[in-house]
Amino acid sequence: MNTDGWICSVLDRASAQLLALEYLGVHPTELRVSSPVYRSFLRLRHRELTDGNPLLVLGTPVTEDPRLTADAFLLRP
């Protein structure tokens, strides 16, 4: 599986859902992602995390949810 391709797919779908929720006045407090996506985010954001910054993606805190399938995500309001 091409990491760039499926991570981009997750980000595209999550950003579309975030935008739709924002339009409704809802601002999610958490983006829950599968373990493979979470590990990819950790690799991609290694420098920021090493500097002590929280893991944020699309302006939303990210947490790992091992129950989710590889490309699934949940937004928690």
C-alpha positions in Angstrom: 0.0 0.0 0.0 1.4 3.4 -1.0 1.5 5.4 2.3 1.3 8.7 0.6 -1.8 7.7 -1.4 -3.9 6.4 1.5 -2.8 9.1 3.9 -3.9 11.7 1.4 -7.2 9.9 1.0 -7.8 10.0 4.8 -6.8 13.6 4.9 -9.1 14.5 2.0 -12.1 12.8 3.5 -11.4 14.2 7.0 -11.0 17.7 5.7 -14.2 17.5 3.8 -16.0 16.3 6.9 -14.4 19.0 9.1 -15.5 21.7 6.6 -19.1 20.4 6.6 -19.2 20.3 10.4 -17.7 23.8 10.6 -20.4 25.0 8.3 -22.9 23.7 10.8 -21.0 25.4 13.7 -19.6 22.2 15.0 -15.9 22.1 15.8 -14.6 18.6 16.6 -12.2 18.2 19.5 -10.5 15.0 18.3 -9.6 13.2 15.2 -9.4 9.4 15.9 -7.5 7.4 13.4 -6.4 3.8 12.9 -3.0 2.6 14.2 -1.3 2.6 10.7 -2.5 6.2 10.1 -1.4 7.3 13.6 2.1 5.8 13.1 2.3 7.6 9.7 1.4 10.9 11.3 4.0 10.3 14.0 6.6 9.8 11.3 5.5 12.8 9.3 5.4 15.1 12.3 8.5 13.7 14.1 10.3 17.1 14.2 7.3 19.0 15.6 6.7 16.2 18.2 10.3 16.2 19.2 10.1 19.9 19.8 7.3 19.3 22.2 4.3 20.2 20.0 1.1 18.2 20.2 0.1 16.0 17.3 -2.4 18.1 15.4 -3.7 17.3 11.9 -6.0 19.7 10.1 -5.9 21.8 13.3 -7.4 19.0 15.4 -5.7 16.8 18.0 -5.2 13.3 16.8 -5.5 10.1 18.8 -5.0 6.4 17.9 -8.0 4.1 17.8 -6.8 0.5 17.1 -10.4 -0.6 16.5 -10.6 1.5 13.3 -9.7 -0.1 10.0 -6.7 1.2 8.1 -8.2 4.2 6.3 -11.1 4.9 8.7 -11.4 7.9 11.0 -13.8 9.4 13.4 -14.3 13.0 14.4 -15.4 13.6 18.0 -17.4 16.7 18.6 
